[in-house]
Amino acid sequence: MIEEAVFLIGSIAILLGAVYDLIAAIGILRFPDFYMRTHAATVGTIGGAALPVFGAGLVALVYHPLGSQRFFMAGIAFTVGVLILVIAPTGSHSIVSAVYFGRIGKKPELKVDQLEEDLPKRSDVAELVREHEETPGEEEEPKFTFRRLGR
């Protein structure tokens, strides 16, 4: 009885993953700007990849023709699912932050932009670059030297 319930829950999770992927695909096509499309892609990754992997792990756990390998396959599926849940949001956040702070592309029209305060002005960035540039021929002296030990 419990095995049938676990199998059913795993199958539903796989089906829900397909629905998440469909919704994410529609969102990527319909959303107007990069930031919203990235959100749709992340939802598709988390719901459309992690949920079916967890479902496959549950199905493998109760699928007896696999023999003792079913525990190995379920463990791998659960590990991959956790890695997807950790890596996907982190990666999409890094990409969006790089685009936003790098001022690449068109920013969406926002009523309140609290990140704007953290953005350095272009003149400030140019001044910082000039301060830290090395002119040719002005290498620093090494802070240590090598010497041979006498034998």
Buried (B, 14 or more C-beta within 10 A) or exposed (E): EEEEEBBEBBBEBBEBBEEBBEBBBEBBEEBEEBBBBBBBBBBBBBBBBBBBBBBBBBBBBBBEEBEEEBEEBBEBBBEBBEEBBEEBEEEBEEBBEEBBEEEEEEBEEEEEEEEEEEEEEEEEEEEEEEEEEEEEEEEEEEEEEEEEEEE
